Amino acid sequence: MASRARRRDLIPDGEQITAVLSDPKIVQGRFGRQLEAKVRVKHGQYRGTEFPAWFSFSKDKDTEEEYILIGGPLWDVLGMVEPNLDEVLGDDDLTEKKYQQFLKDTTKKLDGLEIQARVGVKTAKDNPEKKRNFLEPGTVGQARDPEELTANL
């Protein structure tokens, strides 16, 4: 019989992973509004390891207006499932209601998306023993089949 207690695996800093996003949702967090998703490693030594990932909305300091930073982590992840992201968000006629509906629909499309990324390790400021994984910004992209990549060389 296996132990009923398990330690959460911590993936080493800089490790490249292929993972699946699940349960994506827009949440109000400690750092404002964010897109939250679970990341589950699909292949390799850390297969099955899960950790949460957050992608933050930006906020204008003067007007408090929310926006999505072009080229930022949230922009990158939404762009993987919405190829016309810049057109939609750049539309001057986009109402708040349509914007919120667009975000809701696009977030749903992230469920089951296979990604590749590099993982980092964060340490809690108030408790150096408490560590967690995160996806390093700028390294998250849609997963590609290794055979497909070598066939195109």
Steps between C-alpha positions, in 0.01 A plus 500: 500500500637841403540781747206736524733793562682647203740786463436745220779476244694819441633520147857641496560856383548528122350161414323486160156336518212398277175544688124534468301798630176419680227678694578847360300781658511873563550570871543803723824438687727672742667675205182599314314317228679198355450200279568187707561151361634171626815374327542121485828364363427252222837337423834419655632460850246740655197356321186550708639790703245782530532861603293816452594775255375859499503748213434858612304778338673837500344814645551863400632686805312821417163374378491157675393359161583134442694400189697209360866584439604414144776242520437429869432153643119543489519621139716200406272239656177650360664533158556123486124443472390831345700582184319836453573625851648831388206572268238424763664694784600786269141552381384848607138382495561217751257557786573393859234229472653360179850522652394297805322244280807474275720436806260236632483318165875519437580378852280192445702417186814463714361189673699202372757710314839329483789738564877499527672726749792540733425472871636720776493469879367779725568521870251664735645822650357429844591128501820396314406133544182547295573469127283460192540468125397759243519533122783733402366797301604501136550123486137386471392380157277248335647147511635357179552140405878429495460287184326791326788734590772269367302429181511870411882527521 
